Amino acid sequence: MVNLIAGLVDVFADAPLNGNPLAVVEGADHIEDDVLRRIAREFNQSETTFVLKSDRADWKLRSFTASGAEVFGTRHNALGAWLWLGYDGQLGELTTPKTFRQEIGDEILPIAIEARDGRIHGRMKQAPLKLSPPLSSLDTLGEALGLNTADLCSDPAPRAADTGAAHLMVRARDRQSVDRAEPSAGKLIQVLGPAGAQGCYLYAFDAADPTTAYARFFNPAMGLWEDSATGTAAGPLCAYLGSIGLLTNGSKLLIEQGTRMGRKSFLQVRLDPDPELSGSGVVVFRGMLHL
């Protein structure tokens, strides 16, 4: 029998049962990939992250969706794993920010961790922005999202933006339009493929504050219907807005996501000049997985 330490972290949350839940598993260094995928399916969360030993960094992280797809980049899957380690005391004294190195896929990426106001906080830089060509029409996109064309905005143009994963950035007229979306999985997949995107980030600005946005994320191609907090979509949104002058270097974008799912989350991204994603979270349970 193999015993693995495992638990659940609510990432981008300041209270339990909010944010984006992440299953975390330690000690699976010698377990085959097929079993890792079955463990992720067992937890049935949007992602399960395995914290593994690394000879290239402080830790190696591997993350799988419930459908068995391995995902990369600096999103809630990475932040949640470091929050888990920090709350468990495995990162040492964190009264001042400490930078660690994480091995994710072929990359070695930094993350800064600190303890503040009784919580562990993390900050992660994402990759430079890459943009795909904008969509030429809103009609098919609106139909795929279950919205009228009038619910969507053409400025800035919907297009795939990538700072670690490519997602389609789609601006809606207002918060109510975002909440009205009822996407068709098949139709949305048909839009995402040619657009060069994995998922769709539907967002609207707060009319009173352009540095605050409200968003929902859909990724049916990866078996993730709706996500409550998506770091690899929040980062490219901030970078895209910066590239067209709607945000300036050093400014921050606060994004509320997951509210319609009943899992309110807050993601903060800062342009520096590449996006830097930050947030905290809560460990909601810790136990033992027996295989």
GIRA-V951811 format. One record per residue. N is the residue number from 1. NEAR is the number of other C-alpha atoms within 12 Angstrom. D_FIRST is the distance of its C-alpha to the first C-alpha in Angstrom with 2 decimals. Layout:
n-><N;N>
near-><NEAR;NEAR>
d_first-><D_FIRST;D_FIRST>
This chain:
n-><1;2;3;4;5;6;7;8;9;10;11;12;13;14;15;16;17;18;19;20;21;22;23;24;25;26;27;28;29;30;31;32;33;34;35;36;37;38;39;40;41;42;43;44;45;46;47;48;49;50;51;52;53;54;55;56;57;58;59;60;61;62;63;64;65;66;67;68;69;70;71;72;73;74;75;76;77;78;79;80;81;82;83;84;85;86;87;88;89;90;91;92;93;94;95;96;97;98;99;100;101;102;103;104;105;106;107;108;109;110;111;112;113;114;115;116;117;118;119;120;121;122;123;124;125;126;127;128;129;130;131;132;133;134;135;136;137;138;139;140;141;142;143;144;145;146;147;148;149;150;151;152;153;154;155;156;157;158;159;160;161;162;163;164;165;166;167;168;169;170;171;172;173;174;175;176;177;178;179;180;181;182;183;184;185;186;187;188;189;190;191;192;193;194;195;196;197;198;199;200;201;202;203;204;205;206;207;208;209;210;211;212;213;214;215;216;217;218;219;220;221;222;223;224;225;226;227;228;229;230;231;232;233;234;235;236;237;238;239;240;241;242;243;244;245;246;247;248;249;250;251;252;253;254;255;256;257;258;259;260;261;262;263;264;265;266;267;268;269;270;271;272;273;274;275;276;277;278;279;280;281;282;283;284;285;286;287;288;289;290;291>
near-><6;15;15;25;25;33;33;37;44;40;51;48;39;27;22;22;27;31;39;48;42;48;45;48;41;36;25;30;21;16;20;11;19;17;19;36;29;22;34;33;24;21;27;22;35;41;48;43;49;45;39;31;21;18;12;19;23;24;33;33;44;40;42;38;36;28;28;29;25;27;32;33;37;46;49;51;45;54;52;50;50;53;44;43;38;34;31;24;16;18;28;19;18;27;18;16;20;23;23;30;28;35;29;34;22;14;21;26;31;30;36;32;38;31;27;19;11;15;26;41;40;43;39;44;37;40;30;25;33;26;30;25;18;26;29;15;20;28;22;24;44;34;25;28;40;26;29;23;23;18;29;36;30;23;20;27;27;39;41;39;41;38;37;39;34;37;42;45;48;51;38;38;30;25;28;21;29;39;27;23;35;25;33;24;26;20;23;34;30;25;38;38;24;21;30;27;40;35;41;52;50;51;43;36;32;23;13;10;16;21;28;29;36;42;47;47;43;41;39;30;26;26;27;28;29;33;42;43;50;52;52;48;49;56;50;48;61;49;43;43;40;30;23;17;14;23;27;23;23;18;25;33;37;35;43;40;42;35;27;26;22;17;27;30;40;38;47;38;45;34;38;25;27;32;43;42;47;44;44;44;43;37;37;28;22;21;17;17;22;14;17>
d_first-><0.00;3.80;6.57;9.90;13.32;15.38;18.75;22.14;25.37;28.77;30.53;34.35;34.59;36.17;34.82;31.68;31.63;33.84;33.41;30.82;27.24;24.59;20.82;19.41;15.93;15.28;12.99;12.56;14.81;13.15;12.05;14.64;17.46;17.00;13.64;15.42;18.19;16.18;14.83;18.53;19.58;17.32;19.05;22.31;24.17;26.83;24.52;21.05;21.08;18.40;19.49;18.94;20.50;23.91;26.44;29.19;28.88;27.41;24.51;23.68;23.31;22.27;23.04;22.73;24.62;23.33;25.00;23.04;25.93;25.34;27.95;29.53;32.27;32.61;32.15;30.29;26.97;27.86;29.74;27.05;24.46;27.05;27.99;24.40;24.45;27.94;27.36;24.41;26.82;25.20;28.53;30.76;34.17;35.26;38.73;40.14;38.65;36.33;35.68;32.32;31.49;28.89;27.95;28.06;28.48;31.23;32.70;32.56;33.73;34.82;34.03;35.85;34.18;36.07;36.03;39.04;40.18;36.89;34.85;33.13;35.06;34.47;36.98;36.29;38.92;38.83;40.49;44.23;45.37;45.80;47.84;48.33;51.68;52.49;52.59;56.14;56.08;54.62;55.33;52.29;50.03;51.47;50.97;47.31;46.76;48.75;51.45;55.11;56.23;58.11;54.82;53.89;55.54;56.62;56.89;54.64;53.95;50.59;48.76;45.35;44.57;41.76;40.52;37.01;36.88;39.95;40.77;44.04;45.96;48.13;50.50;51.47;54.72;53.24;50.27;51.30;51.20;47.64;46.59;48.50;46.54;44.85;43.71;43.46;40.29;42.04;45.18;43.41;41.36;44.71;46.09;43.15;42.92;46.54;46.46;43.70;41.38;37.80;38.48;41.47;42.30;45.06;46.78;50.00;51.69;52.69;56.46;57.16;54.82;54.08;51.29;49.26;47.71;45.98;43.53;41.17;38.83;38.10;35.95;35.69;35.19;31.75;30.76;31.54;34.48;35.42;33.92;34.78;35.03;35.24;35.73;36.35;39.18;40.63;41.02;42.98;45.07;46.21;46.91;48.77;50.95;51.65;52.67;55.39;56.63;55.32;53.27;54.31;52.39;50.94;50.98;48.01;46.97;45.22;43.52;42.63;40.09;38.01;40.67;41.34;37.64;37.75;35.67;38.43;37.55;39.73;39.40;41.83;42.80;45.34;47.31;47.31;48.50;45.16;43.22;41.16;38.71;37.97;36.33;34.17;31.57;29.71;26.06;25.70;22.18;19.20;15.81;12.02;10.18;6.82;5.58>
